[in-house]
Structure formats: structure tokens, C-alpha cells
Amino acid sequence: MSDRAVTTARVAAAVRRRVRTTRKRVARRLGGTPAPAPRGRRLPGLVEEFSNGRVAGWVAVDPQAAPVRIALRAGNRDIAAAWAADVLDDRHNWGEVRGFQLRLRDVWSYVSPRDKLTVRVNGKSLPIAGHGMYLVPKRKGRSNLAKLGVLLDSGHVFGQGGRLQLSKKLDTEWQDTVMGLYERVRQVLHRAYGYDVFFVYGTLLGAVREGSVIGHDVDFDCAFVSRHSEGPLAAAEMRDIGLLLVDEGFDVDCRRTALHLHDADDPKVRIDLFHLYFDENDRLAAPFGVAGTNVITRDEWTGMTEIDFCGGRGLVPSVAEKFAEHLYGASWRLPKPGFEWNRERTDRARAGILPFDYTTTVLWENAYAHRPAQAEPTSFFTAVTGRDDLPGTVVDIGSGDGRDTVAFAATGRRVLGLDRSPRGVALAAARADAGTAEFARCDIQDDAELRAALTTFLAATDGPTLFYFRFLVHAITTRAEQTLLHVLGEVSRPGDVVAAEFRTDLDTTLPKAFGNHVRRFVPAAAFDGRLTAAGFDTIDVTDGVGLAPFGKEDPQLHRVLARRR
């Protein structure tokens, strides 16, 4: 028996004991004797989890039974529902055990300790592990059930993430915006690559199952099929498409399995673009993943059908129903507001997942295209230039748009700025006065390229050099860091100085303005050790927050200066 099955059996037994205890308690208060519960009574189901964000459990039914509707009731009305359809093989009970889940994060804003929450099947409540037959909220929310009822009656639903939202079926402003973005993306990819961009994941599910968007959905999904049959080549193409869309004016957030695309002038709404490909066995492969078990082959993929959708036109695969089953499994026809990919995913094409290096490439091109350049130098520049033993020559590695590079040049130093982003190098060169600083594109994870750039510059330099890299270490791969320190250890000269500032592992859980998906979090002592191994002795260290606050973000940073021995 699996650990989960053992846990379920124990919880079920605990619930039965609690029911028996409650019956005896009630009987004592009424002065009577409870009738004994039938031995071997079959448990109809169980709510295994009722947390702040999720309600999940199972019901036991006859194997031939139709899908079972599960309702969450608050007070005297149902506020959300789901279907128990997927068979759970690791639960042991009578009949067939089917799982369900709901995401209801916002429900707590509308309930109080005076309310009772129940999970009901066919009008009867299911036992809730650790609570009995109902759950009582621990604290009072900001609003109440009456106001929740008004919102539900006006077309609001609990979205896929548990937030209360206007049903996407009724949100015509959102529909117009995402369909406009979709049409623009569709035109760009067809013009540049000859690709069809079609509906996928939740958007496809809504189009095929309901003829519209799904009310509880939270985003808009589209995809293309790459011409490549090798995952790494498909991933490289996805990176290039991200860069193309930046050039086309989109605000692009490149994730490892999708591009999140915003209108640069309206960042509140986005669509997600996924890449698929047929692998070497001619099977459709999805780097983001699927929740089904059937296979779609190249021969079965017979083209696209254009349909009316949300006031516009869009594409769905001609094998739309089989594709929906491939993505979501045999129960795809049933709404699942609590669907979670991390729990339901059955397969993914890992070879096609974008490496960290690709996501950061698109990240910085997008940042330099859309974020305004900062005029003032950084606080790290101020701290470093406050020293009286600073070299007169500077190499700014990861110079970006030249914010600190130009500031170093303004102090009369000879400065070289190196960055892998063509857009960043162009912006930096444009903001520098003629002759005050040099800029060059350089990929620091390319040993030969980095070595050539530094050797050429240092050959025309007398005296020590400062190798300056702010917010670089946490933004590059481990391999790129190894290359950087290895090359610096070989081309630097005694007296040269390294000045580095980066996020440490203590920053991992602190709030971020732009998320964590394009960052490493580097233990400070470990990095200093690697710097020492490269031939540099530490001369100054500063750690903490308050060093470089940005809006509401105040990162935990490590600053280190080290001199070449």
C-alpha cells in the first residue's frame, strides 16, 4: 500500500471515530443512547485538504456512474463547483475513487466564524479531515457572504488561481485585447516563419468544448509547431522568435516553456505563446507538457480550421478533439476550475525547454527596448568610487545601457563596457560622449571572445585595472561565472581589482519587482572562495539590505572588492 493510501485510510478512520464521538456527545445531551453505526459502513468520500488556497479530496462511486458534481457551500448557497472525474489509483475504498479539487483563495475575504463551509455531493456533506462535517473560518473577512452573492449573481466566478473575477465569458474588454494581441502575433509569425499560430491549452479547450473562452480561465494560450524535430533547435528558435517579437514592439517575458506577451502600452493583459514540435519519432512534443496519455503523430496532424471566436477569428487544429484529449486527458469535456499543471502533468518534452541563457538573452533585449534608462549612477558605483585606491582604468563587464560605465568615464578614467546585448551596447554608446568610453558586444561565457576583448584592451593600458560587475553574477549561469573568473585569473595583473555586487541566497524569498525566473541566488562565501582561487585577495566586504532599494524591493546583496596578488 502506498504512503498516500495509508494516510487516506488513517484519515478515514479518524473521521469515523470523530463521527461516533459526536453521536455519543449529542446523545448524552439529549439523554438518550445512540444507535450503533453499521459496521463496515462505506465512506462516500473525503475532503483531504481544505486550506487557504485549495480544496481537494475524493468520492467513491460505482465504476459505471456518471461524473459527480462537487459543490462548495457557504451558508445556504453554493459558491463554487467542480467535477470528480479522474480515477485515483492510489486511494483504496469501495467502488471507483475519483478525485476533485477547487482553488478558492479569495473566499476567505467573504466569510467569518459565523459561517459554515461544507463540501457537498448529491446534497450531502462530505467529511473534512481534521474538521468534521463542516469547516468554520478562523477569522472575519473584509466583506461578507451577501456581497459575495451579489458578485456571483452578476457573473463573477472563482478563477483558476482561486481569485474572484468577472467571468471571461462576460469580460468583453479582455476578449478584445487578447484577440488583438493574438492577431498581431499570428501575422508576425506567418510573415517571418510561415507558421500558423493556433489556440492551445485552456483557450483551445474553451473553443472546442464551449465555443468560447472558459469563464474561470485566467489567460489566453496560443502555439505554433516548429519545423525542427530536435528539442534544442526548437528551443533556440523560440528564443529567436522572442527577440523578433521584441523588435516588433511587444513587451516579452521569456519563460522556459512559453513567451508571455504584452502590449507595451497596456501591460495589464497578456497572451502566452507556446512552442510544439514533432520529435524524431514523428510524435507531437510539448515542452510545457500535457496531462493526457494519447499520442498525436505527424500524419494525424492535418492542418488548421479557422473559427469565429470572441468577436474575431482564430485557428484550431483539424484534430481539435483529439488534441484536447492529448492536452488534458480523457475527461477534458468536464470543467475543472481547480486544475493544476504541477499535479496533473503526465509528460513534457524536456529537450525543448529553453535554457536559462536563452531566457536572459530575451530578458535584457526586452528590458533595454521598453524600460527607461536610469540617468544617475548606481549606489554601488558611488561606494566604489568613494575609495582613494581605485585604479584609473575600468572594464565594466555586463555594462548594459552604460549607466555606470559613462559615470566612470566622467571621472576621467579610461573605460571599456562589455555586454552581450546588441541593444544595450547601442544604447550605451549613444549616451556616452565621444571618446569618453568604449563599448563592445561580448558574450562572457565564450572563453575566447572574452579573453580577446580583455587582452586587446589591457595591452594598451598602463597600471592597474578595475574589473567592475554590478548585478552580473546572479544574472548569469554557473558556467558563465566559471568562464569569467577563469579568464580574469589568467589575463589580470598584480594590483588589478575586482568589484562585484550581486544577490545572495538570503535574497531568495524576499519580494521581487520582476520575479525570480531569470536569477540565481549565490552564496556570498562560496563566491568569495572562487574569487580567491582565481588569484584575488578580498580587501572589502559589505552585506545586507538597504544597499540598492528599487521601489518596494530591497534585495539582500553582497559587495566584494578583491585585489590580484
C-alpha positions in Angstrom: 0.0 0.0 0.0 1.4 3.5 -0.9 2.1 6.1 1.7 -0.8 8.2 0.4 -3.2 5.2 0.6 -2.1 4.6 4.2 -2.6 8.3 5.0 -6.1 8.2 3.4 -7.1 5.1 5.4 -5.9 6.7 8.6 -7.8 9.9 7.9 -10.9 8.0 7.0 -10.7 6.0 10.3 -10.2 9.2 12.2 -13.3 10.8 10.6 -15.4 7.7 11.5 -14.1 7.9 15.1 -15.0 11.6 15.2 -18.5 10.9 13.9 -19.0 8.2 16.5 -17.8 10.6 19.3 -20.1 13.3 18.1 -23.1 11.0 18.0 -22.4 9.9 21.6 -22.0 13.5 22.7 -25.3 14.5 21.1 -27.0 11.5 22.7 -25.7 12.4 26.2 -27.0 15.9 25.8 -30.4 14.6 24.7 -30.5 11.9 27.4 -30.6 9.0 25.0 -28.4 6.2 23.7 -27.1 6.5 20.1 -28.0 3.8 17.7 -24.8 1.9 16.8 -23.3 2.9 13.4 -23.4 -0.1 11.0 -20.1 -1.9 11.0 -18.1 -1.7 7.7 -20.1 1.4 6.7 -18.7 2.6 3.4 -17.2 6.2 3.4 -18.8 8.1 0.5 -15.8 10.4 0.1 -13.4 12.6 1.9 -12.1 16.2 1.8 -8.4 15.6 2.4 -7.3 19.2 2.1 -9.2 22.4 3.0 -6.5 25.1 3.1 -6.4 28.8 2.4 -5.9 28.2 -1.3 -7.2 24.7 -2.1 -10.0 22.3 -1.5 -9.2 18.7 -2.6 -10.5 15.2 -2.0 -12.3 12.2 -3.5 -15.6 10.5 -3.8 -16.3 6.7 -4.2 -18.8 5.8 -6.8 -19.9 2.9 -8.9 -17.5 2.4 -11.8 -20.3 3.0 -14.3 -21.5 6.2 -12.6 -21.6 9.5 -14.5 -19.2 12.3 -13.4 -20.1 13.6 -10.0 -20.6 17.3 -9.3 -18.9 18.6 -6.2 -20.2 21.9 -4.7 -18.7 24.2 -2.1 -21.4 25.7 0.0 -21.1 28.7 2.2 -24.1 29.3 4.4 -27.2 28.3 2.3 -25.8 28.7 -1.2 -23.3 27.0 -3.5 -20.5 29.3 -4.3 -18.3 27.1 -6.5 -18.4 23.7 -8.1 -16.2 21.1 -9.8 -16.5 17.6 -11.2 -15.0 14.5 -9.8 -14.0 12.5 -12.8 -10.4 11.4 -12.7 -9.8 8.0 -11.2 -7.3 7.9 -8.3 -5.5 4.5 -8.3 -3.6 5.2 -5.0 -6.8 5.5 -2.9 -8.5 2.4 -1.6 -12.2 2.4 -0.9 -15.3 0.7 -2.3 -16.1 1.2 -5.9 -14.2 3.7 -8.0 -12.4 6.5 -6.3 -12.4 9.8 -8.2 -10.6 13.0 -7.3 -11.6 16.6 -7.2 -10.1 20.0 -6.4 -11.1 23.7 -6.2 -9.0 26.8 -5.9 -10.7 29.4 -3.7 -8.1 31.8 -2.4 -10.5 34.8 -2.3 -13.3 33.0 -0.5 -11.8 33.9 2.9 -12.4 37.6 2.2 -16.2 37.0 2.3 -16.7 34.6 5.3 -16.5 34.8 9.0 -16.5 32.5 12.1 -20.3 32.7 11.9 -20.4 30.8 8.6 -20.1 27.1 7.9 -18.4 25.8 4.8 -19.3 22.4 3.5 -18.4 20.3 0.5 -21.4 18.6 -0.8 -22.2 15.7 -3.2 -25.8 15.0 -4.2 -27.0 17.3 -1.4 -25.0 15.6 1.3 -21.9 16.9 3.1 -18.5 15.1 2.8 -16.4 14.7 6.0 -13.5 17.2 6.1 -10.3 15.8 7.5 -9.4 17.5 10.8 -12.7 19.4 11.0 -15.7 17.0 10.8 -18.7 17.7 8.5 -18.1 21.4 8.1 -15.3 24.0 8.5 -15.6 27.2 10.4 -13.3 30.1 9.2 -10.9 31.2 11.9 -11.2 35.0 11.3 -13.6 37.5 9.8 -13.0 38.5 6.2 -13.1 42.1 4.8 -16.5 41.5 3.3 -19.4 39.1 3.8 -21.5 36.4 2.1 -24.2 38.8 1.0 -21.7 40.8 -1.1 -20.2 37.6 -2.5 -23.7 36.6 -3.6 -24.2 39.9 -5.4 -20.9 39.4 -7.3 -21.7 35.8 -8.2 -25.1 36.8 -9.4 -23.5 39.5 -11.6 -21.3 36.9 -13.4 -18.2 36.7 -11.2 -16.5 33.3 -10.7 -13.5 31.9 -8.8 -10.7 31.8 -11.4 -8.2 29.1 -12.0 -5.9 30.5 -9.3 -8.7 31.0 -6.8 -9.2 34.7 -7.3 -12.7 36.1 -7.8 -13.0 37.6 -11.3 -15.6 38.6 -13.8 -16.2 35.5 -15.9 -14.0 35.7 -19.0 -17.2 34.9 -21.0 -18.6 38.3 -19.9 -15.3 40.3 -19.9 -15.5 41.6 -23.5 -12.8 44.2 -22.9 -10.4 41.4 -22.0 -11.6 39.4 -25.0 -11.0 42.3 -27.4 -7.5 42.9 -26.0 -6.3 39.3 -26.2 -7.8 38.7 -29.6 -6.0 41.8 -30.9 -2.7 40.6 -29.4 -3.3 37.1 -30.9 -3.9 38.5 -34.4 -0.7 40.6 -34.3 1.4 37.6 -33.2 -0.3 35.4 -35.8 0.7 37.9 -38.6 4.3 38.3 -37.4 5.0 34.5 -37.2 3.3 33.8 -40.5 5.2 36.6 -42.3 8.6 35.7 -40.7 8.4 31.9 -40.4 5.3 30.8 -42.4 3.9 29.3 -39.1 0.2 29.1 -38.2 -0.5 30.3 -34.6 -3.4 28.4 -33.2 -5.3 28.0 -29.9 -3.8 25.7 -27.3 -4.3 24.6 -23.7 -7.2 26.4 -21.9 -8.1 28.6 -24.9 -8.4 25.5 -27.2 -10.4 23.7 -24.5 -12.9 26.6 -24.4 -13.1 26.8 -28.1 -13.7 23.1 -28.6 -15.8 22.4 -25.5 -17.8 25.6 -25.1 -17.4 27.6 -28.3 -15.9 30.5 -26.3 -13.4 31.2 -23.6 -13.7 29.4 -20.3 -15.2 31.6 -17.6 -12.7 30.7 -14.9 -9.7 30.9 -17.2 -7.0 33.5 -16.4 -5.0 33.8 -19.6 -5.0 33.2 -23.4 -2.9 30.5 -24.9 -1.7 30.0 -28.4 1.1 28.0 -30.0 2.9 27.1 -33.2 4.6 23.9 -34.4 8.3 24.3 -35.1 9.8 22.9 -38.3 12.6 21.4 -36.2 12.5 17.8 -34.9 15.2 18.3 -32.2 14.3 19.9 -28.9 17.4 22.1 -28.6 16.8 23.5 -32.1 13.2 24.2 -31.3 14.2 26.0 -28.1 16.8 28.2 -30.0 14.1 29.1 -32.5 11.7 30.0 -29.6 14.4 32.4 -28.3 14.8 33.9 -31.7 11.0 34.4 -32.0 11.1 36.2 -28.6 13.8 38.6 -29.9 11.8 39.1 -33.1 8.6 40.0 -31.1 10.7 42.5 -29.0 11.7 44.1 -32.3 8.0 44.1 -33.3 7.1 46.2 -30.3 5.8 43.5 -27.9 6.8 43.5 -24.2 8.2 39.9 -24.0 8.7 38.0 -20.8 10.6 34.9 -21.9 9.9 31.8 -19.8 11.5 28.4 -20.3 8.4 26.9 -22.0 6.5 30.0 -23.2 6.6 33.6 -24.1 4.4 35.9 -22.1 3.4 38.7 -24.5 2.1 42.1 -23.5 1.2 45.2 -25.5 4.0 47.6 -24.4 1.4 50.3 -23.9 -1.1 48.1 -21.9 0.9 45.7 -19.7 -2.1 44.5 -17.7 -3.2 41.9 -20.2 -1.1 39.2 -21.8 -1.2 36.2 -24.1 1.1 33.2 -23.8 2.8 31.7 -26.9 4.0 28.1 -26.6 6.2 26.1 -29.0 5.5 22.5 -30.1 7.4 20.2 -32.4 7.3 16.7 -33.9 10.2 14.7 -32.4 12.4 12.2 -34.2 9.6 9.6 -33.8 7.1 12.0 -35.5 5.2 12.4 -32.2 3.9 15.8 -31.2 6.1 17.1 -28.3 5.2 19.9 -25.9 8.0 21.4 -23.7 5.3 22.9 -21.4 3.7 19.5 -21.0 0.5 17.6 -21.4 -2.0 15.9 -19.0 -3.2 13.3 -21.4 -1.8 9.9 -22.4 -2.8 9.6 -26.1 -0.3 10.4 -28.9 -0.6 12.6 -31.9 1.6 11.8 -34.9 2.7 14.0 -37.7 0.5 12.0 -40.1 -2.5 12.8 -38.0 -1.8 16.5 -37.9 -3.8 17.5 -40.9 -3.8 21.3 -40.8 -5.9 24.1 -39.3 -9.5 25.2 -39.2 -10.4 28.9 -38.8 -13.3 29.6 -36.5 -15.2 32.6 -35.1 -14.1 33.3 -31.6 -14.7 36.2 -29.2 -15.6 38.6 -31.9 -12.6 37.7 -34.1 -11.2 34.7 -36.0 -8.7 32.1 -34.8 -7.2 28.8 -35.7 -7.7 25.4 -34.1 -6.1 22.1 -35.3 -8.3 20.0 -37.5 -7.9 17.2 -35.0 -9.1 19.5 -32.2 -10.9 17.0 -30.0 -8.0 14.5 -30.1 -5.7 17.4 -29.4 -7.8 18.4 -26.4 -7.6 14.9 -25.1 -3.9 14.9 -25.6 -3.5 18.1 -23.6 -6.0 17.3 -20.8 -6.8 13.6 -20.7 -10.0 11.7 -21.3 -12.1 13.9 -19.0 -11.3 17.1 -21.0 -15.0 17.7 -21.6 -15.6 18.4 -17.8 -14.8 21.8 -16.3 -12.0 21.7 -13.7 -11.7 25.1 -12.1 -9.0 23.7 -9.7 -6.8 22.1 -12.4 -3.1 22.4 -11.5 -0.4 21.6 -14.1 2.1 20.6 -11.4 -0.2 17.9 -10.2 -1.9 16.8 -13.5 1.0 16.8 -16.0 1.8 13.4 -17.4 4.6 14.2 -19.8 6.7 17.0 -21.2 9.4 17.3 -23.9 12.3 18.4 -21.7 14.7 18.6 -24.6 12.7 21.6 -25.9 12.8 23.6 -22.7 14.7 26.9 -23.1 18.0 27.0 -21.1 18.5 29.8 -18.6 20.9 31.5 -21.0 18.1 31.9 -23.7 15.6 33.4 -21.2 18.1 36.0 -20.0 19.1 36.9 -23.6 15.5 37.9 -24.4 15.0 39.4 -20.9 17.7 42.0 -21.4 16.8 42.8 -25.0 13.3 43.4 -23.9 14.4 45.5 -20.9 16.5 47.8 -23.0 13.7 48.1 -25.5 11.0 49.1 -23.0 12.4 50.3 -19.7 13.6 53.9 -19.5 17.4 54.3 -19.0 18.4 55.5 -15.5 20.3 58.8 -15.6 22.0 58.6 -12.2 24.8 56.1 -11.5 24.1 53.3 -9.1 24.8 53.2 -5.3 27.5 50.6 -5.9 29.3 53.0 -8.3 29.1 55.6 -5.6 30.5 53.2 -3.0 33.3 52.0 -5.2 34.4 55.5 -6.4 34.5 56.7 -2.8 37.7 54.8 -2.3 41.0 56.5 -2.8 42.9 53.4 -4.1 40.8 52.9 -7.2 42.6 52.1 -10.5 42.4 54.7 -13.3 41.2 52.1 -15.9 37.9 50.3 -15.7 36.3 47.4 -17.5 32.6 47.3 -16.8 31.6 43.7 -17.5 27.8 43.5 -18.1 27.6 47.2 -18.7 24.0 47.1 -20.0 22.9 50.5 -21.2 26.1 52.2 -19.8 24.7 53.7 -16.7 27.8 53.2 -14.6 30.2 53.0 -17.5 29.5 56.6 -18.6 29.7 57.7 -14.9 33.2 56.1 -14.6 34.3 57.9 -17.8 33.0 61.2 -16.4 35.6 60.8 -13.5 38.4 60.9 -16.1 39.1 57.2 -16.2 39.6 55.1 -19.3 36.6 52.7 -19.6 35.6 49.7 -21.6 32.0 48.5 -21.4 31.2 44.9 -22.4 27.8 43.4 -22.8 26.2 40.6 -24.8 23.1 42.6 -25.7 23.4 44.4 -29.0 20.6 46.8 -28.0 22.3 47.5 -24.7 25.6 48.2 -26.3 23.9 50.6 -28.8 22.1 52.5 -26.1 25.3 52.8 -24.0 27.3 54.1 -27.0 24.6 56.6 -27.7 24.6 58.1 -24.2 28.4 58.3 -24.0 30.2 61.5 -25.0 32.6 60.9 -28.0 35.9 59.4 -26.8 34.9 59.1 -23.1 34.2 55.3 -23.2 34.4 52.3 -25.4 31.7 49.7 -25.8 31.8 46.3 -27.4 29.5 43.3 -27.6 30.9 40.3 -25.8 29.5 37.0 -24.6 31.3 36.4 -21.4 30.5 32.7 -21.4 32.6 32.4 -24.6 36.2 32.0 -23.2 37.9 33.0 -26.5 35.7 36.0 -27.1 36.0 37.4 -23.5 39.8 36.7 -23.5 40.3 38.5 -26.8 38.3 41.6 -25.7 40.2 41.9 -22.4 43.6 41.2 -23.8 43.3 43.7 -26.5 42.1 46.4 -24.1 44.7 45.7 -21.4 47.6 45.7 -24.0 47.1 49.4 -24.4 46.7 50.1 -20.7 49.4 51.0 -18.1 48.8 50.5 -14.4 46.1 48.5 -12.5 42.6 47.9 -13.9 39.3 47.7 -12.1 37.1 44.8 -13.3 33.6 46.0 -12.3 30.5 43.9 -12.5 27.3 45.0 -10.8 24.2 42.7 -10.7 26.0 40.4 -13.1 26.9 37.3 -11.0 23.3 36.4 -10.2 22.1 37.0 -13.8 24.5 34.6 -15.5 24.8 30.8 -15.5 27.2 28.9 -13.3 29.2 28.1 -16.4 29.4 31.7 -17.4 30.6 32.6 -14.0 33.3 29.9 -14.2 34.5 31.2 -17.5 34.6 34.8 -16.2 36.7 34.0 -13.2 38.9 31.7 -15.2 39.7 34.3 -17.8 40.2 37.1 -15.2 42.6 34.9 -13.3 44.7 34.5 -16.4 44.6 37.9 -18.0 44.7 40.1 -14.9 47.9 41.5 -13.5 49.1 42.1 -9.9 47.3 45.1 -8.4 44.2 44.8 -10.6 40.9 44.9 -8.6 37.6 43.2 -8.9 34.4 44.9 -7.6 31.3 42.8 -7.7 27.7 43.2 -6.3 25.1 40.5 -6.5 22.1 38.9 -4.9 22.8 36.2 -2.3 20.9 33.1 -1.3 19.4 35.2 1.5 17.5 37.1 -1.1 15.7 34.1 -2.4 12.4 34.6 -0.5 12.4 38.4 -0.4 9.8 40.3 -2.6 10.9 40.9 -6.2 9.8 43.6 -8.7 10.3 41.2 -11.7 10.2 37.7 -10.2 12.8 35.0 -9.7 12.8 33.1 -13.0 15.9 34.8 -14.5 18.1 34.8 -11.4 20.4 32.7 -9.5 20.9 33.3 -5.8 24.6 33.0 -5.0 26.0 32.2 -1.5 28.4 35.0 -0.7 31.1 33.0 1.0 31.2 30.4 -1.9 31.7 33.1 -4.5 34.4 34.8 -2.4 36.2 31.5 -2.2 36.1 31.1 -6.0 37.4 34.6 -6.4 40.3 33.8 -4.1 41.0 30.6 -6.1 41.3 32.8 -9.2 44.1 34.8 -7.6 42.2 37.7 -5.9 42.5 38.5 -2.2 39.5 40.2 -0.5 40.1 43.7 0.6 36.5 44.8 1.5 33.1 43.1 2.0 29.6 44.6 2.6 26.4 42.5 3.1 22.8 43.4 3.8 19.7 45.1 2.6 19.3 48.9 2.1 22.2 48.9 -0.4 20.1 49.2 -3.6 16.4 49.5 -3.0 14.1 49.6 -6.0 10.6 50.7 -5.4 9.2 48.3 -2.8 12.0 45.8 -3.4 15.1 45.9 -1.1 17.4 43.0 -2.1 19.8 41.2 0.1 23.2 41.9 -1.5 26.8 41.1 -1.2 29.5 43.6 -2.2 33.1 42.4 -2.5 36.4 44.1 -3.6 39.4 42.0 -4.1 42.9 42.7 -5.4 45.0 40.5 -7.6 48.0 39.1 -5.7 
